[in-house]
Amino acid sequence: MIRISGDLVPLKGSKEVINILENEPSWGFHTLGSDQFAFITQENFYRYNGKTGELRTIKGLKEQVDIINAHSFLKPLSSHPNDYLLSMSGHLYRYNEQTEKLTLVYQVENFNPLTFSVIDDWVIDHNDTLWLASSNEGLIAVDSHSYAIKHRLGTQSGLNAKSVYGLQIDRFGFLWASSQNGLYRIDLSSRSINSYFIRDGVFQLMSLMLMPMQR
């Protein structure tokens, strides 16, 4: 079964397609447009159309990266909506299938292939700064065009979490980051950080945040 437009419906496709979707180890799913998603298996990178049942490999990507280090597809960058965004151990890449061009967006500091450090989310603020949520480095800010590193927010900055899961910008322009030990609000003008935990009413705070800025 697969969820299409909010409803669970039977998988479409040939026997080979159904076998890949149901039986092969797969991970790193992310939706791409209407009823389509990209995902990873031990053999290749795929794109599946839930309406037509078409499953195809993402041309040229397997030849440029090592699948064993692949973590997940993320939502495409708003500046490059037609490019895949692939999170891998130690790296974040943008990939254009038409040109087969792989672009490095970010590489972890002091990269160690034995440490599976990945990017799990991103958001672009009002100043066109791309903020990255890292599983091991806290928050990283890079220029959304050149990808040059602008800031790093970690334990020395008051972000008492190495692992950041999700990012959101509220109606006032504050950056919110969820982590394994609480919720953080970052003032992007001063980069000051406020932390909130269950005892502070985290769920009530989240309910007061209005619709996020879409970038």
Buried (B, 14 or more C-beta within 10 A) or exposed (E): EBEBEEEEEEBBBEEEBBEBBEEEEBEBEBEBEEBBBBBBBEEBBBBBBBEEBBBEBBEBBBEEBEBEBBBBBBEBBEEBEEBBBBBBBBBBBBBBBEEEEBEEBBBBEEEEEEEEBBBBBBBBBEEEBBBBBBBBBBBBBBEBEEBEBBBBBBEEBBBBBBBBBBBBBBEEEBBBBBBEEBBBBBEBEEBEBEBBEEEEEBEEEBEEBEEEBEB
